[in-house]
Each structure stands twice: as structure tokens, then as C-alpha cells.
Amino acid sequence: MSELVGAQSRIFVAGHNGLVGSAMVRGLASSGYRPPITRSHNELNLTDYSATEAFFESERPDSVILAAGVVGGINANNVMPVKFITDNLAIQTNVIRAAFRVGVERLLFLGSSCIYPRDCPQPIKEEYLLSGPLEMTNRPYAVAKIAGVEMCWAFNRECGTKYFSVMPTNLFGPNDKFDLKDSHVLPALVRKFVDAKVSGAPMVQLWGTGTPLREFLHSDDLARACLQLLSSSDSDLDWLFDRSHPPLVNVGSGNEVSIFDLAKLVASEVGFSGTVQWDSSMPDGTPRKLLDSSKIRSLGWRPEVPLVEGIASVCREYTQSALKGVG
């Protein structure tokens, strides 16, 4: 295990209440790490550089997992493009700068597969970054994440740090967002089908045509990949820290499913027997998005949570909240 990130390291998990951040906290605990440093948004506004700098000066973490940010599906990206680009740029810039100021040597920045061009060859390799136009429905978010990748690369080249970016595929798991205004596709499907089942509605309307292909990964599987990268020695990651290219690595399940078939899986799990109406006037987004995850697999990592099993757990989580009137 690297001397940089061991079981006794002081690790700051930014965004610990979210889908990815909470998975990182669970992963650290199950792997025997000391409890990480955390702050809620109410305790620390990461868009405020002075507050962020003061926090780092006080806590002086050894390593950082940067999972904080503004996230959402197609609707949220369309409705709030200003927030998606400005807040994400501010958070990642403030955290990376403050981390460097106090001597953090290894930082993991959570990106997104939407950084890749809309019409990439499949499966998508890391070197396809900036090789073509982005998908317009999430361009502001993608540009912010690309800037984060570039910032990690710039610090590595100029300052000798070990900052890198992980590009996960579509994620799901505990603590996801079920609000239809800003949720991703899987929790949105879960909410719609559970609500229809509970209310006795005969029909569910879904966006698009159902034809896009997507790859899904449980957030706990992503956390295991991230911890493997953080705890690997520099020699094992020489391909990642080669300064001739951006320090990023894809993490995906390797399995694709159409949105149409995904909807069928969710409906079956929920027990919804009504009809589904597809609104083809609404955007589909990128037609296909399958990551080449051969680099992370070369370290021995493999996903462990099957999609059907993961869907069942997400359905149970939302059903419990819906029956309590929380959804």
C-alpha cells in the first residue's frame, strides 16, 4: 500500500452526503480506514474560497476525495446550465487550490463520462477526451468537469503532485436523488414506477424513445475502484501519472442496457403492470455511452453488484420513503 494513503491517513471526503461521497465513506469504513474528515454544505460552502482555505489550513488532510458538486439529469442540466458550470468550477477550483497550499499530495477528482464527445467510438477510451463535440444537453457540466481534469494535470506537471480524475459511468445506489427535477435516469424511473404502483395509475410517461444504450455501475463498486487507486503505489500507477497525457481513468461495469429495457426491469421489480408511453419529443441525450475500463481492471478491480440486484435495492429505498410520504 502506498505511504500516501493508508488506513491511518487523514482523508477529506468532499460531498460525503451524496451518492458517491456516502459510498466512499462506507468503503473507507469497510476497508479499515480511520473515519474521514467530512463537512456538510451547511458547515462548509466549498464555493467560498476563503472558507475552503481556512478549513484546509485547520484540518490539513493527507488526501482528498473530491465528490462534491452539482449533479443531475437532462432536465436539470437544461434548466440550470449557469449553476452547473459556475458552482462546479468554483468547488473544484477552490478545493484543488486549497489542497495544494497545505501540501496534499494525492487528490482524487470525481468526473463524469459526459466529458467525452457525443459521438465517440465505442467503447470510450480515456484518450478520446476533447476529440469531438460534446452532447449539448449537458455541455456546461461537461466543460466544468473537463476543467477539473485539466487542473489536476496542470498541478501534476508544474508542481509534482499526484492528482487524478476518475470518470465513472452512470451511477446508482443509496442516497441518490429521486426528485424528478434533477435526478438521473435510473432513480427517475424508479420514482415514476413506484409512484404509479402506489397510486394505482394505469400509465407511466417517459422521456425520449427508449433507444439510447447506457452502462450502469453501483456506487459501492465505484468506491472500491477509487480506494484501490488511492492506495496503489506510484509505480503501479505510472501509466496514470505519466505527464504526457491527462491523469484520468474510466470506471464502468462493461455492460450495456437500453433505456427501454431498463424501464422494463424497473417496472417488473416494482410490480407495475400498466402501460408505458414514450414521449419522443423530449431529448434522448447521447445515443450510446460505454466506457473502456481496461486500465482500472488491470489493477484487479471488478464490479461486484449486478444491475438487477442494485435496482432492487434502489426500489426498496424509494418505496420505503414513498410509503412514509417522503418522496
N, C-alpha and C positions, 0 to 999 in steps of 0.2 A: 504493500500500500504506500502511496506517495506520502512523503513527510508533509506535503502541503495541506492535505485534507485527510485527517484521521479521525478516529472515534472521539477524541477529546478536542477536536478543532471547534473554535467558536464560529459557527456558521450563521449568517444572517439570511433568513428566507423572507424576501420582499414579496408581499402578496400571499401571506400564509393562509388567509381565509378563503381563497378562491379554489377553483377546480384543481389547478396544477400545484399551487402552493401548499394546499392541505395534503395533497398526495405526497409532496416532498417531506412534509413534517411526519406523516405516517411512515414513509420509507426510512427516514433517519432513525425513528424510534425502533422500528422492527430490526434495523441493522446494528443496533447497539450504540448509536451516536449519542452524545450528550444533547439535551434539549436545545434546539436552535434559538437564536435571537429572533424575536418577532415584534412587530408593531402593527396595529390596525391603522386604517386610514384616519380614524379619529385621533389616534395618538401621534401619527406622523404623516404629514402631507408631503409625499415624495415629489410633487410638482414644485415645491418650495425649496430652492437650493440652500438657502441659509439654514432652514430646519434640517434638511438632509445632511448637510455638512456637520452641523452640531451633533447630530445623532451619531455619525461615524466617528467623530472625534471622541465622543463619550464612550461608545461601545467597542470600537476598534476590533471588528471581526477579522478572523483569519481568511475567511472565504465568503463569497456571496452567491446566492441563487436568486436571480432576478426574474421573478414570476409575476411581478405587479404590472398592471396595465389595464387599458380599456379594451374589452373584447366584446364580440357579438357577431351575429349572423348577418345575412344580406340586408335585412331591413334596417338593423341598427347602423350598419355601415353607410347605407344610403341616406338615412335621416340625419346622422350626426357626423359627417365627414370632418368637420372642424375639430370636434372633440377627439376623434380617433387619431388625428395626426398630431395635434398640439399636445395633448396630455401624454401620449405615448412617447413623443420626442422629449418632453420635459422630464418624465420619470426616468427613462433610461439614461439620458444625458447627466442628470443630477446624481444618480446612483453610481454610474461608472466613474465620473469625475471625483466624487467624494471617496469612493473606494480606493482609487489610486492615491489620493492625497494621504491616506492613513496606511498605505503600504500593503493593501490587499493584493496578493499575487495571483490568485486563481478566482475567476468570476465566471459563472455560467449564466448566459443571457438566453431566455426563452423567446424564440422567434415563432415563426409560423410558416407552414408550407405555401401560404398565399404569396410569399415573396417571389416565387418563381413565375416565369411568363405564363400567360393564359394557355398558350398552345404549345407547351413543352413536349418534346419526345418523351415517351413513357417506357420504363419508369424514370422518374426525375432524378438526375444526378446533381450533386452539390455544385458542380462546375457549370450548370445551366443558369445560375444566378445572373441576372442582367443580360440575358441572351435574346430577349424579345419583349414585346409589350405586355403589361400587366392586365389582369382582369379588372375591368372598370368598377365593378360593384364593391370591391374592397381596396381600391388603389391607395387611398390615403393611409390606411392601416399598413398595407404592404410597404409603402415608401418609408414609414416610420421604422418598421422592423428592419428594413434593409439598411437604414441609417445606423441602427444599433449594431448590426453585423460589421459595418464599416468602422464604427467607433472601436469595437473590440480589436479589429485588425490593426487600426492605426496605433492604438496603445501598445500592442504587441511589437509592432515594427519599430516604433520610436522609443519605447520605454522598457522593453523586455518583459512585459507582463505575460501571464498565461490566461488571457480572457478568451472565451469562445462562445459560440452560439449553437443551440440545439434547435433544429427545425422539426417539430412534431407534426404528424398528420392530424386529421380530425380526432379530437379527444372527447371522451365521455367518462363519467364516474361520479362519485359522491361530491356534493357541494357544487353541482352545476347550476346554471341559471335556467329557470323554467318560464321566465317572463317572455311572452311571445314578442315583445318589442325588441329584445336584444339577445335572445337565446340562439344557440346554434341548432343545426338541423335535427340531431337526434333528440335532445331534450324538448325541442318544439314538437316533434312528432309524438313523443311520449305524453306531453301535456294535452295535445289535441285529442288523442285517442282515449286517454284516461278520462278527460272531462266529458267526452261524448258517451263513454260507457257509464259513468256515474249519473249523468243527466238523462240518459236514455235517448240521446239524439240519434236519428237514423242515418245521418250522413256527416262525413268529415271532408272539409275542403283543404287541399294542399297546394302550395305554390309550385309553379313550373310544370314540366312534363313528366317528371319522374325518371328521365333517361340518364342524367349525369351519374357517373361512377365515382364512388368515394371509398376511401380507406379509413378504417376506424381503429383507434387504439385506446385501451383503458388507461386512465391517468396513473394508476399504480404501476403499470408496465413502463410508462414514461419515467416515473420516479426512479425505478430500478436502473434504467438506462443512464439517467443523469448521475446517479450516485456512482455507478461504475466509471463514468467518465471523470468525475471529480476525484475519485480515489485512485485512479490509474497513474502510474509514474510518467514522467516526461518522456522517457524512452519509448513507452508503449503508445504514446500519443504524438510521436514525431511527425506523423502524417497530418495531424490536426494543427500543430503549431509551426508547420513549415510556412515561413513568412512570405512565400511567393504566391499564396492564394488565401482567400478569406478563411478564418477559422470557424467553419460550420460543419455540422454533421446531422444528417437526416435520421429520424426515428419514426418508423412506421411498422405496421403489422405485416405488410406484404399481401394482404387480402383485400379484394375489391368487392363492393356490392352496389347495385343501382339504388337510387333513392326510392324507386318503385318497390323493389324487393325489400328494402329496409322498412318501408311503411308496412308491408305485409307482415314482416317479423314482429314489429311493434304491436300491430293490431291483433295478431294471434296471441301474443303474450298477455295483452290486456284483456282479451276476450271480447273485442269489439267485432260484431258480425254485420254491421251496416255497410253502406256503400262509401266509396272514396271518389271524390270529384277533383280532378287536377285542373288548376287554373293556369293555362298555358300563356296567358297574358302577363304573368309575373316571371321575373328572371330566373334562369336555371343556375347562373354562375358558371364557373369553369366546367367544361364538359367532362373532363377526366383528370384525376389528380392522384397518381400512385407514386410513392417515393421509392427510390433505390436506397435501401438501408443496409447495404452490404458492409459499409465501414463500421457501423456500431455492431453488426453481427460478427465482424472479425474479432471482436473482443470477447465473444462468447455469449453476448446478450441475446435472448429470445423472448418474445411476448408470451405471457402465460394465461391471460384471461380471454377465453373465447368470446366472440361477439355476442352470441345468443345468451350466454351466462351473464355478460355485462349488461345487456339490455334488460334482462330480468331484474337485476339489482336496481337499475335506474327506475324501472317501472314501479318497483316496490317503494322506493324512496319517495317518488312523487305521489303515488296513490295514498300513502300514509299522510302526506301533507294535505292532499286534496280532501280526504275524508275528515281531516281536522279543520277544514275551511281555510287553510293557509295558502293554497295555491293561487 
